[in-house]
Amino acid sequence: MMEHLQPGQKLARGVSRCLRSLGFAPLEEFVPARGLRVDVMALGPKGELWVVECKSSRADYQADSKWQGYLEWCDRFFWAVDMDFPAELLPDGTGLIIADPYDAEIIRMAPEDKLAPARRKKLVQKFAMDAACRLQFLRDPFPGKDGLLPGGAGGADIKL
């Protein structure tokens, strides 16, 4: 199963397992807003939202120019890296998780910067919709004719 995963996806798998053990519901490759895609968004037992960006190498980290845009979409922001990653590259004021494909450990807790209630509500609703749609897609990957969902938003068919 793991041979088809990219290095960052392997880290996301371990992070997701760790977060589940802490009572969070993780969702990989979540899009909080157009033009942004976080590696892991996790909804906590008290409604908190954490973002975890997985970096598999120094080059992967240095190529990331969008991470600061993720800060306004979460209560806490973390980096997830493996044991060999030079953690001193990561900025202060962010969380640190050491991960592998099987598990992870929070090394440095990210500071909390609570979301505004309206943004939280919108994000939690989007999180729930995305998670539910992914689950339904696993059950029924080709609904309707040619994978089109009849009667989608605005009466238009939605192509998955």
N, C-alpha and C positions, 0 to 999 in steps of 0.2 A: 504494500500500500504506500509506503513512504518513498519508494524510488521515483515516483512521478512528482513529488513535491519539490519546489524550489527551496533554497536555504531559508529564506525569510518565512515561507509557509511552514517550515518545520518548527521555527521558533514560535510562530503564532499558535501552532498546535499545542506546544508545551505551555505557553502562556494561558491559553484557553482552559487547559486542564487544571492549572493552578487556580485560576480565577473561579472556576466551577467549585473547586474544593473550599473556596472562601465564601460561597453563597452567591456569586455573581452569575449572570447569564451573558456569556460572551458571544459576539457576532463578528466574524472575520470579514474583512473587506467591506466595511460599512461606509456609505456615502452620506455624511451629515448635511452637506450642501453641494450644489453643483460645482464641479471642479475640484472637490476634495474627496479623498478616499483614504480612510484610516485602516491600518492593518487589523486592529482589534478594537471594537467598542464594547464595553461591558456595562451592563445595568446591574446595580447592586441591590441588596435586600432592602435598603432604605430609599431607593430611587436615585442613588448617586450614579453618575456616568463617568467612566474612566476611559481614556484613550491610551492605547499602547501601540507605539511604532516599533516595528521589528527591524533591526539592522544586522545584516549578516557579515558585513565587512566595513573597513574604514572607507573604502570607495563608495559603498552603498550609502553610508551616513553622509559623506561629503557631497554626494549628488542630490541629497534631499534639500530642496529649497522651499518646501511647502509646510514644514512641520509647525512653524509658528502660527500659521493660519488655523491649526487644529485647536489651539489653546482656548479659543472662544467657544468651543463646542463641547467642553467637558469640565468636570469638577476637578479632576486630577489628570496629569499627563505623565506618561512613563515611556522610557526607552526599554526595549528588550534586546539583549545581546547575548552572545555565547561567552563562555569562560575566556576565550582567547582575544576577545575584542578589547581594544585599548580604551577602557571606560573613562580615562581622564579627558578624552575628546568631548564627552557629553557635557552639555551646559549645566551649570549649577541652577537650582530652582526647578529641576525636573526629577521625576522618579527614575529608579533604576531597577530592572528585573534581569536576573541572569537565567537564561532558559536553554533548553535543549528540546528535541522533539517529544520528550516524554513528560516533562515537568518544568517548573520554574520556581524561582524564589525571589520575593521582593527584598532587595538589598537596601534600597533607599526609598522611603515613602515620599511620594510627590506632595508638594504643598497643595492645600485645598483652595480653590478659587471658585466659589459656588456660582452656578449658572443662574440667570434670571428666571423666575418662575414661568414666564411665557415661553422662553426658549426651551426650558426643560420639558414642558408639556409637549411642545412640537416635536422635540427629539425623541421622547419616549413613544409618542404615537408613531413616528416614522420607524423607529426601532422595532416596534411590535408588528407593524405592517410588513416590513422587510423580512423579519423572521418568519412570520406566518406564510408569506408568499414562497419563501425558500422551502419551508416544510411541505407545502402543498405541491410545489414543483417536484420534490423528491417522490411524492406519492403518485403524481400524474404529470409526467414531463411533457406530454403532447396532448393537451386538452383541445378538443374541437378539431376542425379540419386544418391540416397543415400547421398545427401548433398555434393557431390563432384563438384567442379568447373572444367569443362573441359577446357583444354588448358591453365592452369595456368603458372606460371613462369617456363621457360625452357620446356614448353610443358607438364609438369607433372600436374596431378590433385592435387588440393589443398583441403584438408579436413578442414572444419570449426569447 
